[in-house]
Amino acid sequence: MLLQTLRLLDGFDLRSIGSSTADYVHVVVEALKLALADREAFYGDSGAAPPPLELLLSRQYANERRLLIGERASRAPCSGRSSRS
């Protein structure tokens, strides 16, 4: 999940946003929320299929998910599974 969050953040120029700013915290928190939503959808019990790590960590998937990070906080981020069904 943390690797996925870092992949999402890779598409933002965090240095120019400036650490300890509201915008910086917003972007980081929203990326974490997206990764957590995917964790809930893809990382199941040990008896289920393993999570599709190649997909979850891919640049293309991160690019798609990153578009969900806007100026406003998401109240209930959806997982990428819902867009792939």
For each residue, the residues with C-beta under 8 A, 3 or more apart:
1: 4 5 35 36 38 39 43
2: 5 6 35
3: 6 7 57
4: 1 7 8 35 38 56 57 62
5: 1 2 8 9 31 32 34 35
6: 2 3 9 10
7: 3 4 10 57 58 59 62
8: 4 5 11 31 34 35 62 65 66 69
9: 5 6 12 14 27 28 31
10: 6 7 62
11: 8 62 63 66
12: 9 17 27 66
13: 16 17
14: 9 17 19 24 27 28
15: 18
16: 13
17: 12 13 14 21 23 24 27
18: 15 21 23 24
19: 14 24
20: 24 25
21: 17 18 24 25
22: 25 26
23: 17 18 26 27
24: 14 17 18 19 20 21 27 28
25: 20 21 22 28 29
26: 22 23 29 30 73
27: 9 12 14 17 23 24 30 31 69
28: 9 14 24 25 31 32
29: 25 26 32 33 73
30: 26 27 33 34 68 69 73 74 77
31: 5 8 9 27 28 34 35 66 69
32: 5 28 29 35 36
33: 29 30 36 37 74 77
34: 5 8 30 31 37 38 65 68 69 77
35: 1 2 4 5 8 31 32 38 39
36: 1 32 33 39 40 77
37: 33 34 40 41 77 78 79 80
38: 1 4 34 35 41 42 43 56 65 79 80 81
39: 1 35 36 42 43
40: 36 37 43 79
41: 37 38 79 80 81 82
42: 38 39 51 52 56 79 80 81
43: 1 38 39 40 51
44: 47 48 49 51
45: 48
46:
47: 44
48: 44 45
49: 44
50: 53
51: 42 43 44 56
52: 42 55 56
53: 50 56 57
54: 57 58
55: 52 58 61 80
56: 4 38 42 51 52 53 61 80
57: 3 4 7 53 54 61 62
58: 7 54 55 61 62
59: 7 62 63
60: 63 64
61: 55 56 57 58 64 65 80
62: 4 7 8 10 11 57 58 59 65 66
63: 11 59 60 66 67
64: 60 61 67 80 83
65: 8 34 38 61 62 68 80
66: 8 11 12 31 62 63 69
67: 63 64
68: 30 34 65 74 77 78
69: 8 27 30 31 34 66 74
70: 74
71:
72:
73: 26 29 30
74: 30 33 68 69 70 77
75:
76:
77: 30 33 34 36 37 68 74
78: 37 68 82 83
79: 37 38 40 41 42 82
80: 37 38 41 42 55 56 61 64 65 83 84
81: 38 41 42 84 85
82: 41 78 79 85
83: 64 78 80
84: 80 81
85: 81 82
